[in-house]
Amino acid sequence: QSISHPVTAAKAFTTAMSHFASETRSENWLRELRAKEQYMIMKESKLALAEPNAKLTVREEQFLGGWVNHIWDFGGYPLKLAGEKAYENWKKVNPIKAIERAGVGYMNTLRVERFLQGEIMLQEQGKTIRNNKEDYQNMADVINTLTGRGSIGALEGSSKVWSSIFFSPRNWASTIKTATPYALYHFGKMTTKNETGKTTVSVAQKMAVRDFMTFVGATGAIVALAAVALNDDDDDKTGVEFDPTSSDFMKIKLGNTRVDPWGGKIQQIILLSRIMTQSMKKADGKTYTLGQGSTSTSGELLAKMATNKLAPSASILNKYLFAEQKKVNGKYVKYIPFEGEFEATDQLANNLYPIYWDSIKETYKEQPAVLASFLSALAFMGMGVNTYAKEEKKKK
């Protein structure tokens, strides 16, 4: 949505910065939204709006800061000796809450602005929430899906359970609905009927196709330009991979850093490509048959995709249960392949702050300051930026 509607994205970013700076502004913005006539139409259409009293909704935005917020509040508890106001001021300057407010403000603005644009298109066809409720709900569904808040269908009733197991199940649902063949069915069923009763293309379908194709076209152009600049030089540490069975497919490779401008959607395409071709390209540049030697089977790839989507607490439990026993310095310890020794305290500590922070720290270690600053900005806006440890460091 940000790429397809840059003007709306700029407005959303301004709102985000305003919410970041002040909790009061965030509350006032939501109060003003609720006072608008369209607010009830948005709610009836099931537009995904994150609100402070909707704990599940807030949890599924960019950060899970629950425990951090409690720790921050506890750290300022001595200020109560100076008065309740001092303690409340301490709680208000919580940086995690500020980032959370900014993220929620950005997404809410993006969804509201796009909904209002779609409402105008429906009204031009003489459709209102009263005489064509399904069309409004389909439009809201498209906006939710293209902003990472896809419906989980029959599982909505147990959404709290699923969000405890998986990290943002609605975001995963959105990815499946846009980056797999299921998209053809999901958006294909959103047809409508015109005044003569004939089935025709709906506003929801027009919005979905236009926005998604703009995103694919713009993002594809960025990747293509990077390939033109990097693939023809003699440096094999930079470039763009075009083999869909490689984990680097359509990502921009800059040494140990991988830039994924597809917002995590490319992983689904890589998984499907590997299963369909029964092969995968590894880091050594060679292609292997699935299940051959140490290469994963189709089932193992599916299981890995699922475990990668686990919520922090479920992920720690999964690692503990499946950790191997390995002899280190004469004694056996729990060991996680590719990660090292399992330490519960380290695992907990790593989940007390946004994943984004780790990406920034590693990027600044590996890249020049100017490039690292640029990549950090992209990462904040949702683009995948990952820096991997050097091989000699792994061996050590």
N, C-alpha and C positions, 0 to 999 in steps of 0.2 A: 504493500500500500504506500509506503514511503517513497519508493522508486517510481511507482505509477502516478503519484500525486505529490510532486515536490513542494508545491505551494502550500498544500494542506499540511505536509510534513513540517514545513518551516513554522507554520502557525502552532502545530503541536509541540514543536521543540521550544518555542517561546513560552508556551503554557507549562511545559515540563520544568524549565528553569525557574519560572515563577513559583511553582509548587515546591521545588527543591529549596528555595530560599525561605519559604514561609508556610507553616502548617495552616495558619489562618487563611491565607490566599487559597490554599487547596480546599479548605472547608467552604469558603465563600463561593468558589467556582462550582462546586457540587450543589450548593444551595440554590444558586442561580439557575443551574440546569434543571433542577427539580421544579422550579417555578415556571418553566416554559411549558407551553401547550403540548409540544411534541414529546415531552418526557414520557408521558403515559403511553403514547403511541410506540415509542422505542421499547418500553418495558413490555407492552402487549405483543410487540413483534419479536420479543426475546433477544434484543440486542444485548451483547455481553458488556455491561458497564460495571467496572470495579468500584465498589463503594466501601467505605471504612467499616460498615457493620456486616459486610459479607466476607467473613473470614476465609472461606474457601476460595472466593474469587481473588482476593488479595494474595493468597498463598501461591496462586498459579501464575502470577505475573513474574517478572524477571528474577526476583530474588526471594529466598525463603529466609527471612531474618528473624523468625520468632524467638529462638534461643538467644540470639545476639541482643535483641531488644531487652530481654529479661536481664541478661548479664550487664548491659549498659545501665539499666534502671537500678540494679542492685549496687553497681559501682558508685552511683551518686547518692546512695541512701544516707551517708553521713551528713549530706547537705540539709537533711531535714532538721538538724540541730539549729541551723541558721534560719529555718522557716520553711513552710510549705511552698511558698512562691519560688524560693531558690531551687528546691528539688524539682518543681514542675519545669522551670527554665532549663535545668540539666536534661530532663527527658526530651524537651523540644529540640535540643541541639544534637540529638542522636544522628550520626551521619548515615547509618543504615536506613533509618526511617526516612531521611531526606531523599536518599537515592530511590527508595521504594515509592515515595510520593511522586517523584519526578517520572519514574517509569509508568506508574498508573495514570498520571496526568497526560503523558504523551499518548498512551494507547486509547484512553477515553476520548481525547480530542480527535484522534484519527478516526475512530469509529463513529462518533457523533457527526462530524463534518461529512463523512461519506454517506451516512444515513440520510442526512438532510438533502444531499444531492440526489440520492435515489428516490426520496419522497417526491421531489419536484417532477422527476420523470414519470412516476406513477400517477401523480395528480394531473399531468398533461393528458393522460389516457382516461381521466375521469374515475380513477380508482382511489378509494379511501380505505382506512383500516376497517370500516364497517362493512363495505360491500365487497372487499377483496382482501380479507385478512391473510389468506395464504400467500398472496403475492408479497405482502409486507414481510411476512415471516421468512420467505425464501430470500428476499433481499438482505434481511438481517443475518440470515445464515451464511450468505456469501461473504459479507463483511466480517463476521466472526471467524469464518474459516481462513480468510486471507490475512487475518491479523492474529493467527495463532490461538483462536478460542473456539475450535470446532466442537460441535455437539458429539457426545459419545453415545447417542441413541438410547437404546433400551437400558444402558448402564447408568443413565443420569440419576436414577433413584438411589444408586449406591455410590455416587460420585465421591463422597467423603472417604469411603473405603479405598477406592482406586487411587485417589490423590495421596493417600498415606503409603501406598505401595509404589506407585510410579511418580516420577517427577513430571508434573504438568501433563496429565493424560490428554487434556483437550488440545494441547499444542501438538502432541504426537498424532492425534486424530486429524488435525488440520494438515499435517505433513502427508499422511496417508491419502487424504482426500484431494491433494494437489500434486503429489509427486509419484503416484502409482496409477495404473489403469482404472482404479476405482473412481477416479475423477470423472471419467466419461459417464458413469452411471449416476454419481451423486449430483452433478450439475445438469446432466441430461434429463433428469426427471422433474426439473423445475419449470416445465412449460406452463403456459397460461392460455386462456381463451379470449378471443377478441369479441367485439360486439355482435358478430354473426354466429358466435359459438364455435368458431374454427380454432383448433389448437395452433398456437403460434409461439415464437420466441418471446420469453419474458424479460422484464427489466433486470431481474436477478441474473439471468444467463448472459445478457449483454454486458453487465458490469463484471461478471466473472471472467468472461473471455477477454474483454478489453484490458482489465487490470492485470490478469495473469500473463497475457501475451506481451504487454508493455514491460512487465518485470523480466520475462524470459529474454526479450529482445535487448533490453538495456544491459542486463547482467551478462548475457552472452557476448555483447559488444565489448564490455570491459575485459572479459576473459580472452577474447580474440585479440584485442590490442596488446594485452600482456604477452600472449603467445608470439605475436609478430615481433615484439621487442626483445623477448628473452629466449625463444626457442632456436633462433638462428645463430646465436653466439657460441663460443667454445666452452662456456661455463655450464657444466652439467648440474651445478647446484641450484640453478635457477631455470624456470620454465613452466609450461603448462602440460599436464598429462591428458591424453585423449583416449586412453584405453579405459572403457567403462568398468572393467573388473579390477582396476587399481584403486586403492584407497585415496589416491591423490587425483582422481578423475575430475577434470574441470576446476581444479583448484590452482591458485598461483603459488608456485614454489619459490621461496626466497631463502636459500640455505636451509636452516633447520626450521624455518617458519613456513606455515601453510596458511594461506588466506582463502577462506571459503565464502565467496559473495552470495552463495545460494541459500543462506539462512538455515542450513542443516538439512535441506530437502534432498541434496545430492546423495546422501547416505542411502536413502531408499532405492534410488536408481542403481547404485553400486551393488546393493544386496540382490536386487532382482536380476541384474546382469550376471552376477556370479552364479546364481541358482539356475538361470536359464541356459547358460553356456557351460555350467559345471566346471568352471575354471576361475583362477584368480591370479592377478599379476602382483608379485611381491616386491619388496624394496630393492632386491638385487636385480630387478629388471626382467626376470624370467617369469614365464607363465606356467602355473602348475594346475593339475587336475584336482578337483575337490576330493578330499579323503585320501589323497596320495601322500604317504610319508607323514610329515608333521602338519600338512595342510588341513585346515578345518573341513568338516563335512557340511552339507546344506543345513542339517539340523543344528550343528554347533554354531553356524553363522546366525541362524534365527534366534538361538538361545542367547548368543552374545548381544544381539540387537536389543533383546528384551531386558537383559541385565544392565545394559548401558542406560536404559530409561528408568531404572529404579530410583526411588526417592532416596535422599541421603541416609536415613535410618535403615531402610530396607537394604540399601547397598552395603552398608557396614555389616549387617547381619549376614548377607549373602557371602561376602568375602570371608567372614569368620568361619562359616559353615563349610566352605569349599576350599579353604586355604590348605596347602600341602604341608607336610612335615619335612623339614630340611635340616641337615646337620650343619650348624654354624658354630665355629670355635669350640668344637667338642660336645655341643649339646643341640638337641632338636628344638626347632622353633617353627611357628606357623609362618608359612612363606607364600606370597602371592606372585605368580609368574608375571614378569615384566614390571613389577612394582617393588618387590623386595619383602623384607620381614614385615609381618602384620603387627602393628602396634595400635591398640585400641585408642590410646590417647591422641596419637597422630591422626587417626582416622576421624575422630571427633573434632579435633582442632581444624582439620581441613574443610569441615562442613559448617564452620561457624562464620564464614564470610563468602561473598559472591565469587563464583568460579572466575568471573571477569578479572578479578584482582591478580590471580595466578597468571593469567594470560599476559597481562601488562608487565608483571615482574620478569617473566621469562623473555618476553619480546625485547625489553630494554637491555637484557643481558646479551642478546644475540645480534641485535640490529643497531645501526647508527641512530643517534638520538632523534634526528629529524624524521627518519622513516618510522622509528618506534612511536613517536608522538602521533604521526598520521595514522598508523595501524591501531593505536590505542583509541583514537576517535572513532574509527570504523567499528572496532569491537564494542564500544559503548552503544553504538547505534544498532547492534545486533548482528554484525557480520562476524563470521567465524574466523578467529585469529588464534592459532595454536603454535607454540614453539616447543620443539622436542629436544630433550637432552642429547648432547653429543655422544656418539658411540663409545668413545674412550671413557666418558663419565659413567655410562651404563656398566661397562666392564668392571670399572673400579668398584 
